[in-house]
Amino acid sequence: MRHSRPGRRGVPLSNPCRAVRPGFTLIELLVVIAIIAVLVGMLLPAVQKVRSAANNIQCKNQLKQMGIGLANHEATLGCFPMGGRTPWAGVWATNGTPNPPETQGAGWPYQLLPYIEQDALYKMANTNAGTYAVKLYNCPARRQATAVGGWYLMDYAGATPGDFWMGDIWNPPPGAVYDGVIVRAGTSSGKVNMNFIPDGTSNTMVISEKRLDISHYTTGDWHDDQGWIDGWDPDIMRTTQEQIRRDSVGGVSGYEFGSAHVAGINAVFADGSVRMLAFTTSISLMERYANRRDGQTVE
């Protein structure tokens, strides 16, 4: 017997025996969201810790590059860069050529430019060079390159022990003698080279991180207003006479070292080595670190 093919009307639209899977209930959905929230809460501190560690490593690498620049400056010119003369002194040049360290108004960050692959900025021989960012001069744990009033700000400072101004802000005291590696131009400190660090290059701190008010990271402050092109000023120099502390909102004198790191400040020494100094480091030990010739131990 020949069977005819059943028409489409005879085919059921669905299998009545097939089970229908229900969706998530509201309670199940809330449980899943709660579990995800707990996992995120557990992972977030770990992510922040990794990020903090990465920023700390990059900060150290930047200081290491500055240390190499210091060594090359000393080998080429026979001395370390100087700290400039006064606040806002500007770049001093003769016939379009920047003056040497001992007669230069701008401080060590400007003088270091040719030795950190920023020769073009240096050869501008003009204070307007400070309106350009130098990525190496900003700690990644704190802020990216930031300009205020046209000047790109600075996160690092040279170390000087003892009296910062030696009695005169706007005129370098000719008879003053500074005992750090980076000294004030126009004084009797002379030019410092490797031979003038009797305490040992591995024991003498040259550059570290300066303490800032967190609320002024992007607005600048009286001690953070002309940035890396400044002269002898807390923008680029700090004293070790004050306790080092972590950045905070308020309570910043403008003369101390500090950082946005959790444990301490990174510093480069005269031998080019970089190490972290804990916030618990005493003022007396910091003074010994910064003084190149006090004959005191730093252990």
N, C-alpha and C positions, 0 to 999 in steps of 0.2 A: 504494500500500500504506500502510495506516495504521500509524504507529509508536507504540508505547506508551512513555510516560514512564518512564525508569529509576527504580527504587526507590532509597531513601536508602542501602541497603547497597552499591549499585554505585558510589557516589561515594567517591573516595579521601579519607582524612582529611587528607592534606598532599601538597604537591607534591614528589615525590622528587627533582626537578631543582633545587629551591631550595637555595642555599648557606647553611649555618649559620655565622653570624659568631661567632668566638671572643671571650671576654672578655679584659680586661687580664691580662697575666702579672704575677707578683710583681715581676719586675725592672722592667717598665714602670711599675708603680705606685710603686715606690721612686724611680724617676727623676723622676716627676711631683711627688712629695712633696719631693724635694730641690730641684727648680726653684722650687716655691712657697716653701720655706724661704729660698732665696737672695733671691727677690723681696721677701719680708717683711723680711729683714735689710737690704736696700737702702732700703726705704721707711721703716723705723722711725726712723732718724736724721732724715729729712726731716720726718716727722710731729712728732717731738720739737722740731725747730727751729721749726716753725710754731707749735706750742703755746707755746714759750718766747717767741717774738716777740709772740704775742697777749697773754701775761701781762705782758710788759714794757710794751706799749701801754696796757693797762688800768691798770697801776700808775701810769704817767705821767698818765693821765686823772684818776685819783683825787687825785694831788698837785695837778693843775691845779685841781680843784674846791676843794681846801684853800686854794690860792693865791687863788682868787676870794673864799673865805670870809675870809681874812686881810685882803684889801683892803676888803671890806664892813665888817668889824669896825673897822678903822682909820678908815674914813669915818664910821661911825655913832658910835663912842665916842671918837674922837680919839686912839686908840692901838692898837697891836697887842696881841693877848692876851699874858698873862704866863705864866710857868712854874709858878705856885703857890709854896708856901712850903717845905714839907718833905715827906719820904716819908709817904704815908698820911695826909695832912692832912685829906682829906675836903672836901665841899662846904660852904662857909661862906655862910650866908644870914641876912638880917635881916627879920623879920616875913614869912617865906615868900618873900622875893625874894632871888635870888642876889647876893652882894656883887660889887662891881665888881672889875676885874682887880687893882688895887693892894692890895686887902684880901681877896682870894680864896685859899682854901687849895688848891683843885683847880687843875690847870694848864690849858694852852692847849687840849687836846682838848675839855675840858668847856666852856671859854669860847667855843669856836668853834661849838658845836652850833647856835645860832640861825641861823648863817650858812651851814650845810650842810644845811638842811631837817630839822633835828632839834630844833625848838623845844620840842616836848612833853617830851623828855628833860631839856632845860635847865630848864624850868619846874617840874619835880619838886622842884628846889632841895634835893636830897637825894643823899647818896653812893650810895644804892641804885640811882641811875640807871646806875651802872657794871655792874649785873647785866643790862643789856640790850645787845645787839650793835649796833654801828655798822659796817655793811659797809664803809664808806669807809676804815676804819682797819686793814684787813688786806690785805696784798699777796697777789694771787692766785698768785704764783710760789712762795709759801711755805706758806700755810695759809688755810683758810676761818675764819670767825668761831669762835673757840675760847675757852671759859670754863674757868677753873681756880679752884676754891674759890668759885665764883659770879661771879667777875669776868671780864669779857671782855677778852682780851689785846690788845695794841697792837703794830703793826709799824713805826710811824713815830715819829720823835723830833725835837724842836726842837734846833737847833745852838747850842752855846755855846763860845766859844774860851777857852783858858786853864784856870785852876783851877775845877773843877766845884763844890766845896763851899765854897770860900773859908774853910776852917778849921772849919766847923760844919755838921753834918748836920741836927740837930734844932732848931736855932734860927737863923733867917736872920741873918747878921751885918749889923747896921744900916749899918755904914760900907762894906760891900762894894759894888763897882761891877762889873756885868757888861756886856760889850761886844757881846753878840749882839743880835739883833732881839727875841727872846723872852728876857726877863730874869727874875730871881728876885724874887718879891714880898717885901716886908719889908726890902729893902736900899736903898741910896742910888742904885740904878740909874735910878730914875725911870720914867716912862711913855714908851715909844718910839713915835714916829710917823714919817711920811715925812720930816719935816724933820730928824730925828736920825739920818739915814743918809748922812753926807757922802761915803762911799766910792761911793755910787751904788746904787740899788735893784737894778740888773741885775747888780751885782758881789757882792751880799750874800746868802748862803744862809740860809734860815729853817728849813726842815723837810726831812729826808731819811729814809732807811731805817736802822734800827738792826740791828746784827749780833746773831745768835742762834745758839745751839747747836742743831744739827739734831735731836739726840736729845731735846731738850726742847721741841720745837714744840708738843706737845699736853699737856705736863706743867707748863710754866712753869719759871721759874728765879728766883733771888733778885732779879734785875734785870728780871724779866718775870712779876710776880705779881699786881699790882693793876690792870694794864692802863690803859685810857684815862682812868679817873677819878682817877688818881694825881696827887700834887703834884710838887714838885721832886725828881725821882728818875730813875734810868736807865730806868724804864718809859717815860717820855715825853720825856726829855732825854738828850742825849749830848754828849761833848766832842770837839772836833776835834784834841785833843792826841795822839790815837792813830791809827795807820795804819788806813785802811779796808781791810776784807778780806771775802771771800765767806764765807757761813755755812759752818760746819764742825762736826765732832763733837769737842767739847772745844776748849780753847785760847781761849775767849771771856772777855775781862776783864769785860764788862758795861757798859763805858763808851764803846765804839767804835761807829762807823757801819759798816754792811755790808749785804749782801743775799743773796738766793737767786738773783739773776741771774748770767749768765755773765761779763759784761764789767765791771760796776761798779754804782754806786748811783744811783738817781734822786733828784733834789733840786729843790725849788721855791724860787725866789729872791724877793726882796722886791717885784719888779716883776710877779710872777705867772708868770714864765717857768719852764719845767721842762726840765732837761737831765740827761744822765747823766755822772757823774764816774767815770772809770776807776779800777780798784783800784790802779793804779800812781800815782795822784795823791799827791804828797808831803804829809807832815804840815804843812810850812811853808805850802804852798799852801792846804790845807784851813783852816788857822788864818786865813789872809787872807780866804778866802771867808766864814768865820763872823763875823769882826770887822767891824762896820759902820763903824768910824771909825779904823782904824789908818793910813790914808793909803797903804797898800801896793797895788801893782798886782796883778792876778790873771791877767795874760796869760802 
